[in-house]
């Protein structure tokens, strides 16, 4: 079951002999181990049978009739992967990767020059995908039609985004960045149609709820010891944890980008409230636990909040908060691997290190080397811990995830703690340290995993499909 990258060319039917839908060289047919005729041709969710004629030319060029290409909803793709499975007698082309986005203003106006802050990342995906023999299509929930066999979306064509219609993709990468849009019933109905009825793998299929993640990981003996104690915020839990820990953090259960985080410190009968704002840290004080509880209840209201054990974390440059974002992704054999690690250093006016709050990023190894610690963990230890977390999470969670942003912090004793796991790690330009790279490593690994899911990586996984059509069967 060989995997070969071929050159496709769609040409008018009149150039084909009667009854022939595709032409390839004998050498290419031998590489693909094709020994029967006709066979199925599969592109995304579309499948058609066709007769193939063999030429004496020694090239990887495949000529496809306009009629067959139309039946497969195939667009011009100079180079694409081809994989023949003799058990299902099927030639698979692609795969097609669908990247699901929330609607963006430019998309809605049909001005497709950019996809907002995700533009460069999506362009990299399309370009790397093309170089690896994949077709990459961008689409939003609005383009999904329950019961349909095709999907309207955008592909990159000569540097410009062009809207087209393709078969349903082989796999879908969920990059919706709005919890509200993702959780809408209409969106969920459409995703269930694709996942359950069409059996399309959808990875990173949902946002993560902080407390649910905590409950999942606290069940792991391995990970429990590096989790700060976390409870749902209400007056009783806040009071009990206040007696246990001199520093507490309050976080929105569904928050992101450092928004809404509050730090509570108490010492010497004085309570200090600090909250992150776009312009810095807002500070208030209270003289008693009761007063502070009332202050927090008024601030939080009916929002879902958590109260978390505060840690004595090491500071960068004396007074700046610092943590580490480690990106874990599944690779070409479906195993977790660490792709990158960066140190996130807070602005000296903020209590959080998120870039959205004025933080900066540097190579994790460089930041680690500058921390003033007697017992300083190495970059290898940091990555190993993140890999343990990814594997434990994947084993316990109910869902398909292939990419996780794992936030780690180090206390003053050099002990590594897990702060948070993010299923939608940022892909904006300001998260890339080396701006000179043509494509970030995370895009390369993303394509590795998509090929794995499609059964088009090494080792090739055999799959079964429809039975071979019985008419006009002859050997190649």
C-alpha angles and dihedrals in degrees: 000000000000126000114216132173108229137188112238126206124179112210135172118280093241090073091063127081114250112287093012120120103171139027127201136157123269088238092056091047088053092049090051091045092233109167103156136066133233104030139167120271114205127194114172107312093337119100129181134165120234145173118241129206121205125225131199094236114114101223141106092241116130119194114206125191118243090239094054092044090051092050089053093044086234122171126199111286115171094205128021139159119258123195125178120205111196093195094061092026089229135142109209120201124195128339107244114218115200116202110201115213134177112249113277127203093245091050093051090053091049089241099131102177091112142012095214117254090345094062099104094043092052092046089052090051091052094046096044090043091054092049089051095048098258130125112227119200127182118211142159132221088262091067094055115098117191109236095018124125095205135056132210116221148127129283128183110249119179091336095311129100110241127186115232142150121253135168115272107287127257091236138001130221110204110220098159103144098193119082089198094057094042093051096047111119092234091055092047092049090053093047091049089052091054095042102038106027099032095032092224113160110239114191128197081021097171147020115260122244109221097223094045089053090050091051091049095050098040085068089066114088088204097053102031092080093061096047119100108230109266131188138170108270118252133128096270096048091045092051094047094047091045088063091051103043131035091208126046133178122210115202135178107253091227098030129130141181091035092290118156097007115151127191119205120195126179130186135145093010092303124116121204123198118198124178131182116244130172089257099044139285123333111212129197133166136213132190098217143028090245092055092047092049091053090048091052095045090053092048096045101036111168096341117124105252136171130213114216136189111261117230132210095240127186114257127222116233090359102293111027122104114237135186137159131246111205117189114214120188137173113251139210092296096043095257127130115257133173111247102177145347128203135179115232114207120195125229107256089246095057136074093210130061099214116133088230087064096051099276124146132218133222136166108294092228091056093049092047091052091056098048113110100230132138089211107035120179117229126237087251091056091048092052093044090054091050090050090052089051093049092050094046092048093048091051094051105034124091102226145057114275128165102165129046133176103213116197115206131179134191124223126216090269093056094254117147118230132188110234103172147338120223122197093192104048113187118270099186122126094255090067092063113091097188105051091180095072117106092216128010116242091244090064092052091051091045089059090047090057094045090054089049092052090049092052090244102114131080118308093036113222114216118231134184130229140159121338118262115269109255101218123095095359116169137152125265 
